[in-house]
Amino acid sequence: MIGQIVLICSFFGILIIIFQKIPLLLKFSPEANQLSWALSIRNKASFYLKAISTCNFLKKSLLKFKLLTLKTENKTSNLIEKLQGNNKDDNQDSDKYWNKLKDDKPE
């Protein structure tokens, strides 16, 4: 889980660095017309990609968080049931002890 987050963040970091350096590369490139065309396409598409990727990332993150909370809730409820079962056994043992004392009591 953590490895996936680090991988995704590093990938986005690399993309951000590349997109920030494209204007600098345009100054040195002899084929500025072709790269400016690619840059204009990137500018048009970047708004939509940011909105879509942010929405999808948020959606996936919330779904993973929901799954994690459901797993945690399931494990805690199982633990509570187990503890309640142990508590009932202790109460039955205690009742047996007191019943035995009542039976052994001389009258």
The 8 nearest C-alpha neighbors of each residue, nearest first, counted from 0:
[[1, 3, 2, 4, 5, 63, 6, 7],
 [0, 2, 4, 3, 5, 6, 7, 8],
 [3, 1, 5, 0, 4, 6, 7, 8],
 [2, 4, 6, 0, 1, 5, 7, 8],
 [3, 5, 1, 7, 2, 6, 8, 0],
 [6, 4, 2, 8, 3, 7, 9, 1],
 [7, 5, 3, 9, 4, 8, 2, 10],
 [8, 6, 10, 4, 9, 5, 3, 11],
 [9, 7, 5, 11, 10, 6, 12, 4],
 [8, 10, 12, 6, 11, 7, 5, 13],
 [11, 9, 7, 13, 12, 8, 6, 14],
 [12, 10, 14, 8, 13, 9, 15, 7],
 [13, 11, 9, 15, 10, 14, 8, 16],
 [12, 14, 16, 10, 11, 15, 17, 9],
 [15, 13, 11, 17, 12, 16, 18, 10],
 [14, 16, 12, 18, 17, 13, 19, 11],
 [17, 15, 19, 13, 14, 18, 12, 20],
 [16, 18, 14, 20, 19, 15, 13, 21],
 [19, 17, 15, 21, 20, 16, 14, 22],
 [18, 20, 16, 17, 21, 15, 22, 23],
 [19, 21, 17, 23, 18, 22, 16, 24],
 [20, 22, 24, 18, 23, 19, 25, 17],
 [23, 21, 25, 24, 20, 26, 19, 18],
 [24, 22, 20, 25, 21, 26, 27, 19],
 [23, 25, 21, 27, 22, 26, 28, 20],
 [26, 24, 22, 28, 23, 27, 31, 21],
 [27, 25, 24, 23, 28, 22, 31, 29],
 [28, 26, 24, 25, 29, 23, 31, 30],
 [27, 29, 25, 30, 31, 26, 24, 34],
 [30, 28, 31, 27, 25, 26, 32, 33],
 [31, 29, 28, 32, 33, 34, 25, 35],
 [30, 32, 34, 33, 29, 25, 28, 35],
 [33, 31, 35, 34, 30, 36, 29, 37],
 [34, 32, 36, 35, 31, 30, 37, 38],
 [33, 35, 37, 31, 36, 32, 38, 30],
 [36, 34, 38, 32, 37, 33, 31, 39],
 [35, 37, 39, 33, 34, 38, 32, 40],
 [38, 36, 34, 40, 35, 39, 41, 33],
 [37, 39, 35, 41, 36, 40, 34, 42],
 [40, 38, 42, 36, 41, 37, 35, 43],
 [41, 39, 37, 43, 38, 42, 44, 36],
 [40, 42, 38, 44, 39, 43, 45, 37],
 [43, 41, 39, 45, 40, 44, 38, 46],
 [44, 42, 40, 41, 45, 39, 46, 47],
 [43, 45, 41, 47, 42, 46, 48, 40],
 [46, 44, 48, 42, 47, 41, 43, 49],
 [45, 47, 49, 48, 44, 50, 43, 42],
 [48, 46, 50, 49, 44, 45, 51, 43],
 [47, 49, 45, 51, 50, 46, 52, 44],
 [50, 48, 52, 46, 47, 51, 53, 45],
 [49, 51, 47, 53, 48, 52, 54, 46],
 [52, 50, 48, 54, 53, 49, 55, 47],
 [51, 53, 55, 49, 54, 50, 48, 56],
 [54, 52, 56, 50, 51, 55, 49, 57],
 [53, 55, 51, 57, 52, 56, 58, 50],
 [56, 54, 58, 52, 57, 53, 59, 51],
 [55, 57, 53, 59, 58, 54, 52, 60],
 [56, 58, 60, 54, 55, 59, 53, 61],
 [59, 57, 55, 61, 56, 60, 54, 62],
 [60, 58, 62, 56, 61, 57, 55, 63],
 [61, 59, 57, 63, 62, 58, 56, 64],
 [60, 62, 64, 58, 63, 59, 65, 57],
 [61, 63, 65, 59, 64, 60, 66, 58],
 [64, 62, 66, 60, 65, 61, 67, 59],
 [63, 65, 61, 67, 62, 66, 60, 68],
 [66, 64, 62, 68, 63, 67, 61, 69],
 [67, 65, 63, 69, 64, 68, 62, 70],
 [66, 68, 64, 70, 65, 69, 63, 71],
 [67, 69, 71, 65, 70, 66, 72, 64],
 [70, 68, 72, 66, 71, 67, 73, 65],
 [71, 69, 73, 67, 68, 72, 66, 74],
 [72, 70, 68, 74, 69, 73, 75, 67],
 [71, 73, 69, 75, 70, 74, 68, 76],
 [74, 72, 70, 76, 71, 75, 69, 77],
 [75, 73, 77, 71, 76, 72, 78, 70],
 [74, 76, 78, 72, 77, 73, 79, 71],
 [75, 77, 79, 73, 78, 74, 72, 80],
 [78, 76, 74, 80, 75, 79, 81, 73],
 [77, 79, 75, 81, 76, 80, 82, 74],
 [78, 80, 76, 82, 81, 77, 83, 75],
 [81, 79, 83, 77, 82, 78, 84, 76],
 [82, 80, 78, 84, 79, 83, 77, 85],
 [81, 83, 85, 79, 84, 80, 86, 78],
 [82, 84, 86, 80, 85, 81, 79, 87],
 [83, 85, 81, 87, 82, 86, 80, 88],
 [86, 84, 82, 88, 83, 87, 81, 89],
 [85, 87, 83, 89, 84, 88, 82, 90],
 [88, 86, 90, 84, 89, 85, 91, 83],
 [87, 89, 91, 85, 86, 90, 92, 84],
 [88, 90, 86, 92, 87, 91, 93, 85],
 [89, 91, 93, 87, 88, 92, 94, 86],
 [92, 90, 94, 88, 93, 89, 95, 87],
 [93, 91, 95, 89, 90, 94, 88, 96],
 [92, 94, 90, 96, 91, 95, 89, 97],
 [95, 93, 91, 97, 96, 92, 98, 90],
 [96, 94, 92, 98, 93, 97, 99, 91],
 [97, 95, 93, 99, 94, 98, 92, 100],
 [96, 98, 100, 94, 99, 95, 101, 93],
 [99, 97, 101, 95, 100, 96, 94, 102],
 [98, 100, 102, 96, 97, 101, 95, 103],
 [99, 101, 97, 103, 98, 102, 104, 96],
 [102, 100, 98, 104, 99, 103, 97, 105],
 [101, 103, 99, 100, 104, 98, 105, 97],
 [104, 102, 100, 101, 99, 105, 98, 106],
 [103, 105, 101, 102, 100, 106, 99, 98],
 [106, 104, 103, 102, 101, 100, 99, 98],
 [105, 104, 103, 102, 101, 100, 99, 98]]
